Amino acid sequence: LPKNELTEQYLPFNDFKPYSRGKSLDPNTTPPLDQTDITSIGLQIVGGVYLPIKQHGTSSLEIDSIIAVKCE
């Protein structure tokens, strides 16, 4: 991504994979995502609390907005 420039990213719900506390869940045993019942969203950066890999140094992620749109 360009440094210091805003970009738009589209993330289709159909591409999402099930995770819990930073660990991948088996999609064959996890119920499918009910897109009509989404009430919140969380973001986790690699090297988070539940992983042994930690990143050091200064960094930032600026998010202007997150919106959901219906794509057909």
C-alpha positions in Angstrom: 0.0 0.0 0.0 1.2 3.5 -0.6 2.8 5.2 2.4 0.8 8.0 4.0 -2.2 7.7 1.5 -5.7 6.6 2.2 -6.9 3.5 0.4 -10.2 1.6 0.2 -10.2 -2.1 0.9 -13.1 -4.4 0.2 -13.2 -7.6 2.3 -16.1 -9.9 1.2 -17.6 -11.8 4.1 -17.5 -15.0 2.0 -13.6 -14.8 2.2 -13.6 -14.6 6.0 -12.2 -17.6 7.8 -13.2 -18.6 11.4 -10.8 -17.7 14.1 -11.0 -17.6 17.9 -8.4 -15.9 20.1 -6.0 -15.7 17.1 -6.2 -19.4 16.3 -7.8 -20.9 13.1 -10.9 -23.0 13.6 -11.9 -25.9 11.5 -14.4 -24.6 8.9 -15.9 -28.1 8.7 -16.9 -28.1 12.3 -17.6 -24.4 12.8 -21.1 -23.1 11.9 -21.2 -20.8 8.9 -21.1 -17.0 9.4 -24.7 -15.7 9.7 -24.3 -12.4 7.9 -27.7 -11.2 9.1 -26.6 -11.4 12.8 -23.3 -9.5 12.8 -23.4 -6.9 15.6 -19.7 -6.1 16.0 -16.3 -6.5 14.4 -12.8 -6.9 15.9 -9.4 -6.4 14.4 -6.3 -8.4 15.5 -2.8 -7.5 14.3 -0.3 -10.4 13.8 1.8 -10.8 16.9 -1.0 -10.2 19.2 -1.7 -11.3 22.8 -2.4 -15.0 22.0 0.7 -15.6 19.8 4.3 -16.3 20.8 5.5 -14.0 17.9 5.8 -10.4 19.1 6.7 -7.4 16.9 8.9 -4.7 18.2 9.2 -1.1 17.2 7.0 1.8 16.4 4.1 1.4 14.0 0.6 2.7 13.4 -2.6 1.8 11.6 -5.1 4.6 11.0 -8.6 3.7 10.1 -10.9 6.4 8.9 -14.0 4.3 8.8 -15.4 0.8 8.5 -18.7 0.2 6.8 -20.6 -2.8 5.7 -22.3 -2.7 2.3 -24.5 -5.3 0.6 -22.9 -6.6 -2.6 -25.0 -8.4 -5.1 
